[in-house]
Amino acid sequence: GEPIESGNISKVGNTTRTEEGFEIAYFYGIKTEGVFNTQDELDSYVNEEGNPIQPNAQLGDVKFVDLNNDGKINEEDRTYLGSATPDFIYGGYANLFFEGFDLKLFIQGSQGNEIVNGLTRFIRASNGWENSISDRLDRWTPENPGSNEPRMTDKDLNKNIETFSDRYVEDGSYVRLKNIQLGYTIPINKKVISKMRVYVSIDNALTWTNYTGFDPEIADYYLNPLYSGIDIANYPIARSYMFGLQMNF
């Protein structure tokens, strides 16, 4: 059947495509090649007739790839940008003991998946109406012409943000120390209490990832598999601390 497009982000449009031969809801959008840093770069990005491939682009705007070489940027230039399906997921436990002390570790992770950081729509916006990520301080300006961060502009005629591109897609791989527990069994020789153990435990203690969003461990948005891997302000998993006392009578 016909490909299914979904994963809509407000003012950006659909972000996923599902069709035979690919992962469910792979990311489908425009590739980019940085921003136009110099006037020569802007002037040379033309079609066979010498007309600009991006007629609304100015210095500091995103350069979109004319993938099908038809001299313009449109939906026909969209392509595979990754998916939320990992190469593999993994997890493991370890229990260590030494002279009354015990250490328990639970580690899990995901490798080879991508995430669409939907907050890019706001935190990297060109108009500055919302709070921005600190990277935007390094945006393109005439005094900072080598930047890969697009310029600030109220109108965004080039649709730097409203075009779903690989600038939204990030590496979603992560390793997470889901639980670490340290305990100590107190030597005791009582008729009433045969064993006493004290411990401290931390859930979601540490996460190693290149993802810049709140949390790489996200569920399907709207519980819809066609929105898999799309992070629209997904609330991060909390870190929790527990202290305990175990006694055997």
N, C-alpha and C positions, 0 to 999 in steps of 0.2 A: 504494500500500500504506500500511500504518500507519507513522506516524513512528517513527524509531529514536532511542532515547535512550541516551547513553553518556557517556564522560568522567568516570567515577566518581572522586570524591575521598573518602577515608576519613572517615566520620562526617558528611560533607556531602551525599553522594549524587551523582546524575548532574548534569552541567553542560552537556552538549551535546544538541542535537536535530537530526535530519536528516530533511527532508521535501521534497517536490516544491515548487519555486518559491523555494527559499532556498539559501544557501550550504551546502556540506557541513559538518556539525558546528558550526552556529551556537550561540552561548551562550544558554542558556534558563533563566531564573530569575526571582526576585522583584525588583521595583524598590523602592527605599527613599527616604525623605525625612528624612534625618538621624537624630537621636535625640530622645527626649522630654526637652526641656530644662526644662520647667516643669510644675507640677501641672495647670494649665489645659489644656496641650496633651494631657496624658495623659487627663484627664477628658472632654475633648471628642471623643476618637476613639472614637465609639460607633456602633452600628447603629441602625436605625429603631426598635427596641424600647428603645433606651437602654442596651444591654449593650455592654461593651468589645469592640472588634474584636480586640484583643490582650489577652486576660484575664490572661496571665502577665507582662505588661510592667510595669516600674517605671521611675521616673525614671532617665534615663541609658541606657535600652535603645533598640535600633534600632526606628525606625518603618517598618514594611513597608506597601506600598501595596496596598489592597484594589481591585485593578484591575477586577474584575468586579462590584464593589459588592454582594456578597452578604452583607456584614456579618461576614466572617471571613477569615482568611489561611490559604490552603491551596494545593495544587498547581494549582488552577484559576486562580490569580493569576499564574502564571509567564508570561513573555513574552520577546520577542527582546531580547537584551542586547549585540548585536554579534557579531563573528566574527573568526577568525584570517585570513580572506581579505582581503588588502589591496586598496585601490583601484588601486594600482600599485606596482611595484618598479622600481628603477633602479640604474644603475652607470655609471661613466665613468673613463677614464684621461686623464692629462695628462703630457706629457713636455716639460720646459723645459730650455733650454741657454743658458749664458752664459760665455764666455771660459774654457773648460775645465771648468766646473761643469755638472752635470746633475742635475735634480730630477724624480723620477717619483712620481706620485700615483695611487692607485686608491681611489675612493670608491664605496660602495654604500649602499642604503637601502631602506626599506619605508615606505609611507604609507597610513594609513587602516585598519589592522588593530588588533584588540584582543587582549589576553592575559589569561588567567585566572591570577592569581598564587595558586597553590595553597598557597604558604607562609603566606598569610593565616590559614589554619587554625591555625597555630602562633604566628607572630610577632605576631598581633593577638588571640590568645586571651584570653578573659575571666578565666581562672582563674590565669594567671601561672605555670603549671607549666613552661613552656618559655621560652627567651630571647625577648624581645619587641623589636619595632622601637621606636625612641625616641619615635615619635609617641604611643605609649601613655602616656608620662609626662604628656601633656596630656588624659588621659581625663576623662570627666564625673565630677564630685564635687559635693557641696553647695557647696563653696567655688569650684568651677569650672563653673558651670551652663551656660555658653554653648558648651561643647565639642561637637564632632561625633564625638569618640571615645567609644565605649560605655564604661559603667562596668565596674569589676572585680567579678566575682561567681563564686563557686566552682561554682554549679549551672547558671547560664545557662538559666533556665526559659523565657526568651523566644527562645532559640535564635539569639542574635545571630550566632554563628559557625557553627553547624551548619545554618543556612539558606543555600543558595546564592543570593546576591543580587548586585546590581550593585556592591556593596562589594568583591567579588572581582575585578571586571573593570577593567582599566586600559588606557590608550592604549599600544599596542605599536609605534607608529611610531618609526623611528630613522634616523639618518645615521651611517655608520661610515667612518672613514678606515682602510680595510683594510690599506693598505701605503703607506709613504712611504720613498723611497730617495734619498739624497744622495750623489753621487759626484764625484770630481775626477780628470780625466785629466792625469797628470804629463807635462809636455813632455820628450820623450826622443828621442835620435837615435843609437841604437845598432844595430849590424848584427844582434846576437842578439835583442834585445828591440825590437819595433817600436812597442809601445803598453803603457802601464802605467796602470791605473786603480784607485783606492782608493774604497771606499764604505761607508756605514752604512745599514742598512735596519731598519725597525720594522714588524712585522705587528700588526694590530689596535691601532693607535696611539691613536685617540681615538673615542669614541662620544657622540653627542648624542641624548638620549631623555628622555621624561618617565616611563618605566617604572621602578618602584622595586625590581624584582627584580634578580637577579644579572646577567642578560644578556637583552636583547630578541630576540636572534637564536637562537630555539629550534627544535628539531626536534619532530616528532610524538612524544608520549609513548608508549612501548611500540611505536614505529614504526607506530602505528595512526592512520589519518586521522581516525577518530572522536574522537581525543584531540588533534586539532590545536589548537595555541595554548594548551595547558594546561601551566603551568610548575610542576612539583613538584620543587623544588630542582634545576633544570637546572644542570649545571656550566658556569660561564662559559668562553668562549673565551679562551685565554691570550694575553697580549701577549708577543711574542718579539723579540729584538734580534739582529741579525747584522752582523758586520764582515767585509769581504772585500777581496781583492786580485786583480785580473785582469791577466794579462800575455799579450800576443800575441808569439809568437816567429816 
